[in-house]
Amino acid sequence: MTGAVFALEYLLVSGNFHVADVAQETNRGLPLYLKMAALWSGSTGSLLFWSWISSLYMAYVAVKQPDKGRILVPYALAILLGILVFYLGLLNFVSPPFAVLAGTPYDGAGLDPLLQNVWMAVHPPNLYLGFIGMAVPYAYGMAALIARQDNNVWIHLSRRWLLIAWTFLTLGLILGGYWAYTELGWGGYWAWDPVENAALMPWLAATALIHSGMVQERRGMFRFWNMLLLSGAFLLTVFGTFLTRSGFLPSVHTFSNSPVSFYFFLYFLVALVFSGYLIWSRRRLLREDGLFENVLSRESSFMLNNILLVLATVAIFWGTIFPVISADMLGRTMVVSSGFFDQTTGPLGDLLVLAMGLAPVVGWQRTHPKLLRRGLLWPVLIALVATALGWAFLVHMGLRADWRALATLATVSFTLATHFREFIRVVSPRMRSTRSNSAPGLWHRLRRNGHRYGGFITHVGVAAMLIGLAASYFYREEASYTLTRPGQVITAGGYHLRYAGNVYQVVGQDTEVLADLSMPGSSDLRPAEMLYPGYEQPIARVAIRSTPLMDLYVVLTSTQGLHGATVEVFVDPMVSWLWGGAAIAVAGALVSLASRKRIRGSPTVALSGGR
């Protein structure tokens, strides 16, 4: 597989247009990094790349076999090999990546202009690594059912792989959002496109499994539920792959007329039947070791977390496939607007952050009401003060004090307060006792209990992301301006932009038209339109001035000679919190992956191979 990937990369870089995939995805004018990225831009090349990643995951599982739970490895490898055989069958008989043309054209078609971006080199590989990585924990889970193992070995072996897949999925999603924000010129970063939803749903299911898996490792609970979540997360990656390669639902992200779509649908059905049969036939092995002892417990907060994540997944799934259902049942296609997704996932997101904030306050099994009140006092007060200050700031700025935005601020403030309080409460005494108050000492403490503190860091990142999402959703400003003469000044969101005219320049084979805008005391903003040979529609190149509190986003929509232009201006509050929060969330996942300490409750008894 590695040899095949390097062979196709060589053909792409060297411009061997006799090969169909090279002629379709590259041309002579592409820079080197885009020629290399063309490996995963087309249907056949991306399938080869996908299969290669799958083989690398499988090889690592084979080489780095765990000392305990070794009985599961052969079954897990058999499942992974079966998945790889499916991919290889497609590559050899349905969609061969080395198919040749009858003749050799002088030049290739090249990448779509929207794909000629540096993010093309990083966004798809991360998403692929996340999607394909979900197969490894799935293989361990199914292996435990096949081997009739009634212990927690599979969840322990799957945890690190699940975190790896989750981390790559997070990177893929956020890089895709940033790409859309900086490239497409519509001022947004998420459009609830079917393929975007298909990438988000397994992320939600994996997030739920990470949390409920901790309960299974520690208390022996949620076994049946976790197996359902594991199968659901994997099946959603297969469903998302089917959507991307089938054109089943209209999307700008799909490969058109892919010959492998029918086979991926069969693959999905086989995986569904296989998983369902094993879970149902082995359901007695998935009995609970522990029971809920009190509503005021961490187990309850994790179950609430799971319910909210699953509800969000179901809502997104329903909204995604409803156009097809309506077409089949009603005879007409009914489109689900983005408002449906916003109104269903928004409140669930607030409740989810609230559940995140409760988890550090409550303990395992039960929490005494007095301790709960003590743990909630300061976080609740901080949330109330933050909400009051947020309301006063909005009124002072002349903005509407939307109760939904204030609710988000309250839940985020509460969660940040509980996490900061817990972190200080646990870390500070231990660092003082060991006289380790340096950065290496802190890193040592984090690694010693990385699962816990990594989760805290990730939660802080998610809370920051929610602030960015809410601010940019509720308080975004948008306006269109027609500029007719040099020196004309427009005002948007408190920013003053002076127009100096248009600039025409040639970049390689392309023509670029820029609107020259300047701001007092700041660098110039030059939104542009790129005219590519062979494409009738110009491609917008947005100009963005970003600060921690506000993004000024300018799009050039049309020009009239040297001294006329129409621009669309967006003022997006706190969008940078979305990108920064995602970076913090990924950092938390990396801390968890670097942890050297097992979760309590997954000791040698749970790993001994049975009772």
Sequence and secondary structure as in RCSB ss.txt:
>XXXX:A:sequence
MTGAVFALEYLLVSGNFHVADVAQETNRGLPLYLKMAALWSGSTGSLLFWSWISSLYMAYVAVKQPDKGRILVPY
ALAILLGILVFYLGLLNFVSPPFAVLAGTPYDGAGLDPLLQNVWMAVHPPNLYLGFIGMAVPYAYGMAALIARQD
NNVWIHLSRRWLLIAWTFLTLGLILGGYWAYTELGWGGYWAWDPVENAALMPWLAATALIHSGMVQERRGMFRFW
NMLLLSGAFLLTVFGTFLTRSGFLPSVHTFSNSPVSFYFFLYFLVALVFSGYLIWSRRRLLREDGLFENVLSRES
SFMLNNILLVLATVAIFWGTIFPVISADMLGRTMVVSSGFFDQTTGPLGDLLVLAMGLAPVVGWQRTHPKLLRRG
LLWPVLIALVATALGWAFLVHMGLRADWRALATLATVSFTLATHFREFIRVVSPRMRSTRSNSAPGLWHRLRRNG
HRYGGFITHVGVAAMLIGLAASYFYREEASYTLTRPGQVITAGGYHLRYAGNVYQVVGQDTEVLADLSMPGSSDL
RPAEMLYPGYEQPIARVAIRSTPLMDLYVVLTSTQGLHGATVEVFVDPMVSWLWGGAAIAVAGALVSLASRKRIR
GSPTVALSGGR
>XXXX:A:secstr
 HHHHHHHHHHHHHT TTBHHHHHH  TTS HHHHHHGGGTSHHHHHHHHHHHHHHHHHHHHHS  SSSTTHHHH
HHHHHHHHHHHHHHHHHHTS TT B SS  SS     GGG SGGGGTHHHHHHHHHHHTHHHHHHHHHHHHTT  
SSHHHHHHHHHHHHHHHHHHHHHHHHHHHHHHHSSSS S    HHHHHHHHHHHHHHHHHHHHHHHHHHS  HHH
HHHHHHHHHHHHHHHHHHHHH SS  TTS TT TTHHHHHHHHHHHHHHHHHHHHHTGGGG  S     SSSHHH
HHHHHHHHHHHHHHHHHHHHHHHHHHHHHHSS     HHHHHHHHHHHHHHHHHHHHHTTTS SS   HHHHHHH
HHHHHHHHHHHHHHHHHHHHHTT    HHHHHHHHHHHHHHHHHHHHHHHHHHHHHHHTT  SHHHHHHHHHHTH
HHHHHHHHHHHHHHHHHHHHHHHHS EEEEEEE STT EEEETTEEEEEEEEEEEEETTEEEEEEEEE TTS  B
  EEEE TT SS EEE EEEE SSEEEEEEEEEE TTS EEEEEEEEETTHHHHHHHHHHHHHHHHHHT  S  T
T STTTTSS  
